[in-house]
């Protein structure tokens, strides 16, 4: 099977420098959703017809299994498909999809492909209560499809038809090679309509079959920001339903955004307004508090992530406590039962089992052993203005509040750093290290008074 994706439109109504098919839906371009569907259907060849913003489209969506055909100028859907013909296997049928129609169910497309066997032309249609703007399916008295008429060219009676063309079809590729060059443009738009092949098929005695989309949103295209936002909500509603069917507890199914792949174990609970990007794995019994963002993370069983935490490219062990207001940056690896508390930031660091940094700390480029306590206000000074350096803290160390560890530096096993210490040399194991100015009290000192 060939799949051709028509993606040459400019999308003026989006009012954006970004081509329409690159506008994001659930965290990836509209066109990427359609390409993924083609792959999942097992397409032997995928051809994308591009035009406006073409090089950017190719750059962002380029893949080894996609071939490209440029349509310039844009003279309609029939002209667009004609550009793809040289890239197609003439012995296989061709499925035509659209780069701005991202949510068609695979089961719907498979039903259409099933109708297209034996060399017939198969159209995907949908019944709409308000079909304004769509091409109508005109049938004979026996129900056979006769033609498709675009609204601008339709009579009053034809405009009353509720069954409309979605544009998605499957056709014998050899027949397309005959039909497409013979299309005319005697219509209101002055374009070569792909839909005109229906009349050519009927004239040639080729049967035209149809399959129907169950829901109108499956075949809804995107032409402006409002339509894009509407499809985003439909996508997220469907994703929420999938998660709940799998046993995930969502505090409010209308207030979750999945912009990638979210994989959950049993008894996962997710509070309101959480965003998941890339691939996120939540182990059994994980609880995610309100207003969190997780991107490309793996979270171990039993871990609790409190509200307003921000986790990116982090590996988190089981039974950890994160947040609220914690930030885990790329390269963070936490062992089991680690605590990363409020206003703590961790970057490119490993923190072993049972260690805690509960308040107002920055841990960057560090390796921290087991059962370490990092006091409030502590930072690793990992950057000298040019290069990053590493801090190593041994098991069972105790880092007092408001310490600065100037890397590269190490703290031995069981060592204690007194509060306020600025560590510039290694601290020995099982020893108290203190670095602070001697405390003084100045008798008779008075605060300055405000002049005037």
C-alpha positions in Angstrom: 0.0 0.0 0.0 1.1 3.5 -0.8 0.1 6.4 1.4 0.2 10.0 0.0 -0.2 12.8 2.5 -1.2 16.1 1.0 0.5 18.8 3.0 1.2 21.7 0.6 -1.3 24.3 2.0 -0.2 27.6 3.4 -2.8 27.9 6.2 -3.2 31.7 6.0 -5.9 31.7 8.6 -3.4 30.4 11.2 -1.7 33.8 11.0 1.7 32.2 11.7 5.1 32.0 10.1 5.0 28.3 10.8 3.4 26.2 8.0 0.0 24.9 9.0 1.1 21.2 9.0 3.8 22.0 11.5 1.5 23.6 14.1 1.6 21.5 17.3 -1.1 19.2 18.5 -0.4 17.3 21.7 3.2 18.3 21.5 4.0 17.3 17.9 3.3 18.7 14.5 -0.1 17.9 12.9 1.7 16.2 10.0 3.7 13.9 12.4 0.4 12.5 13.6 -0.6 11.6 10.1 2.7 10.1 9.2 2.5 8.0 12.4 -0.9 6.7 11.3 0.5 5.7 7.9 3.3 3.8 9.6 0.9 2.0 11.9 -1.1 0.9 8.9 2.0 -0.7 7.5 2.4 1.5 4.5 5.2 0.2 2.2 5.7 3.8 0.9 4.8 7.1 2.4 4.9 10.2 0.2 4.3 13.7 1.5 3.3 16.4 -1.0 4.7 19.7 0.3 4.6 23.3 -0.8 4.4 26.3 1.4 7.3 26.4 3.9 8.5 23.2 2.2 12.1 23.1 3.3 11.2 23.6 6.9 8.6 20.9 6.7 11.2 18.5 5.3 13.7 19.5 7.9 11.4 18.9 10.8 9.6 15.8 9.5 12.4 14.3 7.5 12.7 10.5 8.0 14.2 7.7 6.1 10.8 6.1 5.3 9.3 9.3 3.9 9.7 10.5 0.3 8.8 14.0 -0.8 7.1 15.5 -3.8 6.9 19.3 -4.2 3.7 21.0 -5.5 4.5 24.4 -6.9 2.3 26.2 -7.7 -0.6 24.8 -5.6 -3.4 24.1 -8.1 -5.7 21.9 -6.0 -5.8 18.4 -4.5 -5.9 16.6 -7.9 -2.8 18.5 -9.0 -1.1 17.7 -5.6 -1.7 13.9 -6.0 -0.3 14.1 -9.5 3.0 15.3 -8.1 3.3 12.1 -6.0 2.6 9.6 -8.8 6.2 9.1 -9.9 7.1 7.9 -6.4 4.3 5.3 -6.0 4.2 1.6 -6.6 1.7 1.3 -9.5 0.8 -2.3 -8.5 -0.4 -1.3 -5.0 -3.4 0.8 -4.0 -2.9 4.4 -2.8 -4.4 5.8 0.4 -4.7 9.6 0.4 -4.5 11.4 3.7 -4.2 15.1 4.7 -1.5 16.7 6.7 -4.0 18.8 8.7 -6.4 16.0 9.6 -4.6 14.4 12.5 -7.1 12.4 14.5 -8.6 9.7 12.2 -8.8 6.4 14.0 -6.7 3.6 12.7 -9.8 1.3 12.8 -11.7 3.8 10.5 -8.8 3.8 8.0 -8.6 0.0 8.1 -12.3 -0.2 7.4 -11.8 2.1 4.4 -8.9 -0.1 3.1 -11.1 -3.2 3.5 -13.7 -1.5 1.2 -11.0 -0.8 -1.4 -10.1 -4.4 -2.2 -10.7 -5.8 -5.7 -9.5 -2.6 -7.4 -12.5 -0.4 -6.5 -12.4 3.2 -5.5 -13.2 3.7 -1.8 -14.2 7.0 -0.2 -14.3 7.9 3.5 -17.5 9.9 4.2 -19.2 11.3 7.3 -22.7 12.4 8.1 -22.9 16.0 9.4 -25.9 17.9 10.8 -24.4 21.1 9.4 -22.5 20.1 6.2 -21.7 23.7 5.2 -18.4 23.9 3.3 -18.0 20.3 2.5 -18.4 18.4 -0.8 -21.6 16.4 -0.9 -21.9 12.7 -1.8 -24.4 12.4 -4.6 -26.0 8.9 -4.9 -28.3 7.2 -7.4 -31.6 5.8 -6.4 -30.0 2.4 -5.7 -27.5 4.1 -3.3 -24.6 3.9 -5.6 -22.2 6.8 -5.5 -22.4 8.9 -8.6 -20.2 11.9 -7.9 -19.0 14.4 -5.4 -20.1 18.0 -5.7 -18.3 20.9 -4.0 -20.5 23.3 -2.1 -19.7 26.2 -4.4 -20.8 24.2 -7.4 -23.8 22.4 -5.7 -27.5 23.0 -6.4 -29.9 23.8 -3.6 -31.0 20.2 -3.4 -27.4 18.9 -3.3 -26.6 21.3 -0.5 -29.3 19.7 1.6 -27.4 16.4 1.5 -25.9 15.5 5.0 -23.3 12.9 3.8 -20.1 14.6 2.9 -16.7 13.8 1.5 -13.8 13.8 3.8 -11.2 13.8 1.1 -9.7 10.6 2.4 -9.8 7.8 -0.2 -8.2 4.7 -1.5 -7.8 4.2 -5.2 -6.0 1.8 -7.6 -2.7 3.6 -8.4 -2.8 2.5 -12.0 -6.2 4.2 -12.4 -4.9 7.3 -10.8 -2.3 7.5 -13.4 -5.1 7.6 -16.0 -7.5 9.9 -14.2 -5.3 12.6 -12.8 -3.9 14.0 -16.0 -7.4 14.3 -17.5 -8.9 16.4 -14.6 -10.3 19.8 -15.6 -10.6 23.0 -13.6 -14.0 24.2 -14.7 -15.2 25.0 -11.3 -15.7 27.9 -8.9 -12.1 27.6 -7.5 -10.4 27.1 -10.9 -8.5 24.1 -9.4 -8.0 20.5 -10.2 -10.3 18.7 -7.8 -9.3 15.2 -6.7 -13.0 14.5 -6.1 -13.6 14.6 -9.8 -12.1 11.1 -10.1 -15.3 9.8 -8.7 -17.2 10.7 -11.9 -14.3 9.3 -14.0 -14.5 6.0 -12.1 -18.3 5.8 -12.6 -17.9 6.5 -16.3 -15.3 3.7 -16.5 -17.7 1.3 -14.8 -15.5 1.0 -11.7 -17.4 0.5 -8.4 -17.2 3.3 -5.8 -17.6 2.1 -2.2 -17.7 4.1 1.0 -16.8 3.7 4.6 -18.0 6.1 7.3 -16.2 7.8 10.1 -17.9 7.2 13.4 -17.2 10.7 14.8 -16.9 14.0 12.9 -13.7 14.9 14.8 -12.0 12.0 13.1 -12.0 13.8 9.8 -11.9 17.4 11.1 -9.1 19.5 9.5 -7.3 22.5 11.0 -7.6 25.9 9.3 -7.3 28.3 12.2 -6.3 28.6 15.9 -9.8 27.9 17.2 -10.0 24.6 15.2 -6.6 23.6 16.4 -7.6 24.3 20.0 -10.8 22.3 19.6 -8.9 19.3 18.3 -6.4 19.6 21.1 -9.2 19.2 23.6 -10.6 16.2 21.8 -7.2 14.6 21.7 -6.7 15.2 25.4 -10.2 13.9 26.2 -9.5 10.7 24.4 -6.2 10.3 26.1 -7.8 10.9 29.5 -10.4 8.2 28.7 -7.6 5.8 27.7 -5.8 6.4 31.0 -8.9 6.0 33.2 -9.8 2.8 31.3 -6.4 1.5 32.2 -7.0 2.2 35.9 -5.4 5.7 36.3 -7.2 8.0 38.8 -7.5 11.5 37.3 -8.8 14.2 39.6 -10.4 15.9 36.6 -10.2 14.3 33.1 -10.6 17.7 31.5 -7.5 19.1 33.1 -4.6 16.9 31.9 -2.3 17.3 28.9 -0.4 14.4 27.4 2.1 15.6 24.8 3.8 12.4 24.0 3.5 8.9 25.6 2.3 8.4 29.2 2.7 4.9 30.6 1.2 4.2 34.0 1.3 1.3 36.4 -1.5 0.3 38.7 -3.1 2.8 41.1 -1.4 5.9 39.7 -3.1 9.1 40.7 -2.8 12.4 38.9 -4.1 15.7 40.2 -5.3 18.7 38.1 -3.4 20.6 35.4 -0.5 18.3 35.0 1.5 18.2 31.7 3.4 15.1 30.4 5.8 15.6 27.5 7.9 13.0 25.6 7.9 9.5 27.1 6.9 9.4 30.8 6.7 6.2 32.8 5.0 6.2 36.2 5.4 3.2 38.4 2.8 1.5 40.5 1.2 3.8 43.1 2.8 7.0 41.9 1.0 10.1 43.0 1.5 13.3 41.0 0.3 16.5 42.6 -1.4 19.5 40.9 0.3 21.7 38.4 3.3 19.5 37.7 5.3 19.1 34.5 7.1 15.8 33.7 9.1 15.4 30.5 11.0 12.3 29.5 11.0 10.9 33.0 10.9 7.5 34.7 9.4 7.4 38.1 9.6 4.4 40.4 6.8 2.8 42.3 5.4 4.6 45.4 7.0 7.9 44.7 5.0 11.0 45.5 5.5 14.3 43.5 4.0 17.3 45.2 2.4 20.3 43.5 4.2 22.6 41.2 7.2 20.4 40.6 9.1 20.5 37.3 10.9 17.3 36.2 12.8 16.9 32.9 14.9 13.9 31.7 15.1 12.5 35.2 15.3 8.9 36.6 13.6 8.7 40.0 13.7 5.7 42.2 10.9 4.1 44.2 9.3 5.7 47.3 10.8 9.1 46.8 9.3 12.4 47.9 9.6 15.3 45.4 8.5 18.8 46.0 6.5 20.9 46.2 8.2 23.4 43.9 11.1 21.1 43.2 13.0 21.2 39.9 14.8 18.1 38.5 16.9 18.9 35.4 18.4 16.6 32.8 20.8 14.0 34.1 19.2 13.7 37.6 19.2 10.2 39.0 17.6 9.5 42.4 17.9 6.3 44.3 15.1 4.8 46.5 13.5 6.9 49.2 15.3 10.1 48.3 13.7 13.4 49.4 14.0 16.5 47.2 12.0 19.2 48.9 10.6 22.6 48.2 12.6 25.0 46.1 15.4 22.4 45.6 17.0 22.2 42.2 19.0 19.2 41.0 21.0 19.0 37.7 23.2 16.3 36.3 23.6 14.7 39.7 23.2 11.3 41.3 21.7 11.1 44.8 21.8 7.6 46.4 19.1 5.9 48.5 17.8 7.6 51.6 19.5 10.9 51.1 17.6 14.2 51.6 17.7 17.8 50.4 14.5 19.2 51.9 14.8 22.9 51.5 16.2 25.7 49.3 19.2 23.9 47.8 21.0 23.7 44.5 22.8 20.4 43.6 24.5 20.5 40.3 27.1 18.1 38.9 27.3 16.2 42.1 27.5 12.6 43.2 25.9 12.1 46.6 26.0 8.8 48.6 23.4 7.2 50.7 21.7 8.7 53.8 23.2 12.1 53.2 21.5 15.2 54.7 21.9 18.4 52.6 20.9 21.4 54.7 18.8 24.4 53.7 20.5 27.0 51.6 23.3 24.7 50.5 24.7 24.9 47.0 27.3 23.2 44.9 29.4 25.8 43.2 29.9 23.8 40.0 30.7 26.5 37.5 33.9 28.6 37.4 32.7 30.8 34.6 34.2 28.5 31.9 34.0 24.9 33.0 31.7 22.7 35.1 33.3 20.8 38.0 32.0 17.9 40.1 31.2 17.6 43.9 31.4 14.2 45.6 29.7 13.5 48.9 30.2 10.2 50.7 27.6 8.1 52.5 26.2 9.3 55.8 27.7 12.8 55.5 25.8 15.7 57.1 25.9 19.1 55.2 24.8 21.9 57.5 22.6 24.8 56.4 24.0 27.5 54.1 27.1 25.7 52.9 28.9 26.4 49.7 30.8 23.5 48.2 33.3 25.0 45.6 33.9 22.2 43.1 35.9 20.2 42.4 35.7 19.1 46.0 34.8 16.0 48.0 33.3 15.3 51.4 34.3 12.0 53.0 32.0 9.3 54.4 30.4 10.3 57.7 31.8 13.8 57.5 30.0 16.9 58.9 30.1 20.4 57.5 29.2 23.1 60.0 26.5 25.6 59.0 27.8 28.4 56.9 30.9 26.6 55.7 32.5 27.5 52.4 34.4 24.3 51.4 37.3 24.8 49.0 39.3 21.8 50.0 38.3 18.1 50.6 36.6 17.4 53.9 38.0 14.3 55.6 35.7 11.4 56.6 34.1 11.2 60.1 35.3 14.8 60.9 33.7 18.1 61.6 34.8 20.7 59.1 33.9 24.4 59.7 34.8 27.5 57.7 33.3 30.7 59.0 34.4 34.1 60.3 34.8 34.5 64.1 31.6 35.9 65.6 31.9 39.3 67.2 29.6 41.7 69.1 30.5 45.4 69.0 29.5 47.3 72.2 28.0 50.8 71.7 27.3 50.4 68.0 24.3 52.3 66.7 22.4 52.0 63.5 22.6 55.1 61.2 19.8 57.5 61.4 17.9 58.8 58.4 19.0 62.4 57.5 16.4 65.2 57.5 
